[in-house]
Amino acid sequence: MDIGGYTLIRALAGDERIVIVSEELFDRLMKVAEETSLGSLAEWVNSSMNRDALPIALAQRLMQGETPHKLYRELRGFSTTRLAEAAGLPHDYIVGVETGQTEETLEARRKIASVLHVKLDDLEPIAIFH
């Protein structure tokens, strides 16, 4: 399959590469992903190749003050109920952490990070300076 129409950017340090594709190519790739055994965008995002990727839209929400817990939960395709069950934590606790109403324990963060396949540091709220 011809997948022309992309730009490869190599970072100055390390082996990191970024690929920029046209919206048309992106739409074609998403259609292929949906038609294959991947089934849904959530499953594709949760695949091992994409575990560390944070889409720009979610990164922007993070910069606007949303909690990383909520963003990674949504990115991985979990509801609050499903995450609570998988992590062995009360549903109200998950909601409280996501809304900033509940202070998270280190043990709870470990459980959530394990379920969401992220590092502990990924769940650390970022400081926003105005």
C-alpha positions as CSV (number, residue, x, y, z in Angstrom):
1,M,0.0,0.0,0.0
2,D,1.4,3.4,-0.9
3,I,1.4,5.7,2.1
4,G,3.1,8.7,0.7
5,G,2.5,12.2,2.1
6,Y,4.5,12.1,5.3
7,T,7.3,14.1,6.8
8,L,9.9,12.5,9.1
9,I,11.5,14.7,11.7
10,R,14.5,13.3,13.6
11,A,15.2,14.9,17.0
12,L,18.6,16.5,17.5
13,A,19.3,14.3,20.6
14,G,18.6,10.6,20.8
15,D,16.7,8.4,18.4
16,E,13.3,9.9,18.8
17,R,11.5,10.5,15.5
18,I,8.2,12.3,14.8
19,V,6.1,11.7,11.8
20,I,3.7,14.3,10.5
21,V,1.0,13.1,8.1
22,S,-1.7,14.8,6.1
23,E,-5.2,14.7,7.5
24,E,-6.1,12.6,4.4
25,L,-3.5,10.0,5.2
26,F,-4.4,10.0,8.9
27,D,-8.0,9.3,8.0
28,R,-6.9,6.4,5.7
29,L,-4.8,5.0,8.5
30,M,-7.6,5.3,11.0
31,K,-10.0,3.5,8.6
32,V,-7.5,0.7,8.2
33,A,-7.0,0.4,12.0
34,E,-10.8,0.3,12.5
35,E,-11.2,-2.4,9.8
36,T,-8.5,-4.7,11.2
37,S,-8.5,-6.7,14.3
38,L,-7.5,-3.6,16.3
39,G,-11.2,-2.8,16.4
40,S,-11.2,0.6,17.9
41,L,-9.1,3.6,18.4
42,A,-8.8,2.9,22.1
43,E,-7.4,-0.5,21.4
44,W,-4.9,1.0,18.9
45,V,-3.8,3.6,21.4
46,N,-3.5,1.0,24.1
47,S,-1.3,-1.2,21.9
48,S,2.3,-1.7,23.0
49,M,3.6,0.6,20.1
50,N,1.6,3.5,21.4
51,R,1.7,3.2,25.1
52,D,3.8,6.3,25.7
53,A,2.1,8.5,23.1
54,L,-0.1,11.4,24.4
55,P,-2.1,12.9,21.6
56,I,-1.8,16.7,21.3
57,A,-5.4,17.3,22.3
58,L,-4.9,15.4,25.5
59,A,-1.6,17.2,26.2
60,Q,-3.4,20.5,25.7
61,R,-6.0,19.4,28.3
62,L,-3.2,18.5,30.6
63,M,-1.7,22.0,30.2
64,Q,-5.2,23.5,31.0
65,G,-5.2,21.8,34.4
66,E,-6.9,18.4,33.9
67,T,-5.5,15.6,35.9
68,P,-3.2,13.1,34.2
69,H,-5.2,10.3,35.8
70,K,-8.3,11.3,33.8
71,L,-6.4,11.8,30.5
72,Y,-4.6,8.5,30.7
73,R,-7.8,6.7,31.7
74,E,-9.6,8.1,28.7
75,L,-6.6,7.4,26.4
76,R,-6.6,3.8,27.5
77,G,-10.4,3.5,27.0
78,F,-11.3,3.0,30.7
79,S,-14.4,4.3,32.4
80,T,-14.0,5.4,36.0
81,T,-15.9,2.2,37.1
82,R,-13.7,-0.1,35.0
83,L,-10.5,1.6,36.3
84,A,-11.6,1.3,39.9
85,E,-12.4,-2.4,39.5
86,A,-9.1,-3.1,37.7
87,A,-7.1,-1.2,40.3
88,G,-9.0,-2.6,43.3
89,L,-10.0,0.8,44.5
90,P,-13.4,2.4,45.3
91,H,-15.1,4.2,42.4
92,D,-15.5,7.3,44.6
93,Y,-11.8,7.3,45.2
94,I,-11.0,7.3,41.5
95,V,-13.5,10.2,40.9
96,G,-12.1,12.1,43.8
97,V,-8.5,11.8,42.6
98,E,-9.5,12.9,39.1
99,T,-11.4,15.9,40.4
100,G,-8.8,16.9,43.0
101,Q,-11.1,16.2,45.9
102,T,-9.1,13.2,47.2
103,E,-5.4,13.1,48.0
104,E,-3.9,10.1,46.4
105,T,-1.8,7.6,48.3
106,L,1.4,6.2,46.9
107,E,0.0,2.7,46.9
108,A,-3.1,3.8,45.0
109,R,-1.0,5.6,42.5
110,R,1.0,2.4,41.9
111,K,-2.1,0.4,41.3
112,I,-3.6,3.0,38.9
113,A,-0.2,3.4,37.1
114,S,0.0,-0.4,36.7
115,V,-3.5,-0.7,35.2
116,L,-3.0,2.3,32.9
117,H,0.5,1.1,31.9
118,V,2.2,4.4,32.8
119,K,5.1,5.3,35.1
120,L,4.3,6.8,38.5
121,D,5.7,10.1,37.3
122,D,3.2,10.2,34.5
123,L,0.4,10.6,37.0
124,E,2.1,13.6,38.8
125,P,0.0,16.7,38.2
126,I,1.9,19.4,36.3
127,A,2.4,22.9,37.7
128,I,0.8,25.5,35.7
129,F,2.4,29.0,35.8
130,H,0.5,32.0,34.5
